[in-house]
Amino acid sequence: MAAIDVRHLSKTFTTGSRRRRGSIEAVRDISFSVAEGERLAYIGPNGAGKSTSIKMLTGILYPTDGDASVLGYVPWCERRALVRHIGTLFGQRSQLWSELPARRSLELLGTIYGLGDPASRIAELAELLEAAPLLDVPVRNLSLGQRMRCELAAAMLHEPRILFLDEPTIGLDLVAKQRFREAVMRLNSDRGTTIFLTSHDVADIEHVARRVIVINHGALIYDDKVSAMRRSLLRTKLVEVRFDEEPGPIDIEGVEVLKAAALGYKLTVDTARRPIRAVLDDLLDGYAVGDISVVDPPLERVISQIYETPR
Amino acid sequence: MNIYRAAFAAGFGRAVRQPGDLAVRAGFYLLLLLTFAALWNAATAAQGGDIEGYTFAALVWYVVAAEGAVNATKPRLIEEIGDAIGSGLIAVEMLRPVSVVGFRLAAETGEALARVLAVVVPGAVVVLLAEGPPPSSAGALLAVPSLVLAFGCNLAGQHVFAASAFWVNDAKATWFLYQKFVFLLGGMLLPLEFLPGGLEFWARTLPFWTMAYAPARLLSGRAEPMLLLGQVVWLVALVAAALAVFGAGERRLQVAGG
């Protein structure tokens, strides 16, 4: 059984007053499924419909049309039963009480979820997330990165089978982001927790997800492995060349000079116009090349390319 | 039930962990007591010793309970709940297997109990030393549960009003209105007997009297158990209304988003 199964899901919001009634199609006919233990990045630009999708999958919103099953539950009909099996972490909304130590909030959540021995579960998670020294500090005195690790413990306390992470690393510094990603990966590898991640941070997607779904204007426009996305959508390659002498104008089909500094050049190659192998041959045959390397453009650029796809 | 007991205990703990807040409240409360005591001293003296049957001592004990009951709740709770609804924080609470309003009420009641202990106990000690014991010991005994029922009704009432944010996205105006109702119709400023006829009728008809007037009337020397019964009835009605309005609000959120 798939952990998440979505069929033709749509959500339309009505806007305006009675006189000027309008509507916004936040999600349009999306279908996909997610296997247990999978790590999925669900991405899109602002207003693409990501949060609306998550709200429907967690039962906070009714869809206008379509069906979804999350762990066998219809989320919007069986929310109270479903929430016992899913964990949620919204980057800007805390589950913890700021005046109390995180441990106290976790104990309270343990009671809510009817855990028999919350103390041992808290200790286990604290070790896994390297959060033990943080638990007895009032939450308001924790840094954002420390708080987010405690938030993750709160989301995982009742051993959910799916973890919905909505912009979990927003506002974190580089080190905190890295620690957070490692913690999520450990939860996935040690417990097989399904990860459903939305993020604008490309590094989150690269480090955490194996599969990526892109939505834009409410519609699903891409669904494949992160590595496949990088390969299939790359029409351009970056070539970094160090010449032994001034090369003069570079006139090769499909090649543009992106940057030139002394003898070091950065070129972009449109592989649809001329294959990379042919461009390399032209460079090596026609110029005094001292060193050369070919790299993929950053994933960020690939994603913006997908986002810019016309509606 | 275990969940709500835990929420109540966590709420109590949260208030206790803010000693600065408790100290400021207690200080402000004592200042109010002194101010009202001076006012009522002048007023009763001018009226020949009592007003509508309330002596100076009775009025001071009235203020102890009326101000204490209202001081126990957060002054801007309606706004806080409204912000939680408007910002979507309420969605996080909806993702727990527990009633949103039930959990909130239990936690807020715990906090209110800590605050009422922190303000009313020192206030009562000061008045006891200055004016002697409350006029009626039976009334004083009844005032203790009445005080708890008072902030219970107030919290439930605030949740009913705050739920308007599900529809209007901003509870600031609602908070302003509610605060004035409690201040005037709730008997926080004056005993209801001092209000003009029409206003007194509405004050006794609407639920706000349960939030300040009831414990204050009891502590000022009237052992009237019917006040407690009225508070219980209104508490049940207000909690039911809060559950119903929040339920409708959650359903609206599910359909229309937020």
Interface residues (C-beta under 8 A of the other chain):
Chain A: K11 F13 T14 A26 T52 K55 T58 G59 I60 L61 Y62 W76 R79 R80 A81 V83 R84 I86 T88 F90 R93 S94 Q95 W97 E99 L100 R104 S105 E107 L108 L109 T111 I112 Y113 P138
Chain B: N2 I3 A6 A7 A10 G13 R14 R17 Q18 S87 G88 L89 A91 V92 M94 L95 R96 P97 V98 F103 L253 Q254 V255 A256 G257
